[in-house]
């Protein structure tokens, strides 16, 4: 089963990953990172296909996808 991990300290919540996820599995955390940004988080891991679009689109390399 594929898994998405987001490094909260690298994410500045630009929203690109949320926009490209074909299954809308990512959302915005209510927590803040050390820089004061909300960060992306995976909401439903069971539906992830491992397409890696979120990781490819992330300009800060904050997302890793494991198959």
Secondary structure, 3 states (H helix, E strand, C coil): CCEEEECCCCCCCCCHHHHHCCCCCEEEEEEECCCCCEEEEECCHHHCCCCCHHHHHCCCCCEEEEC
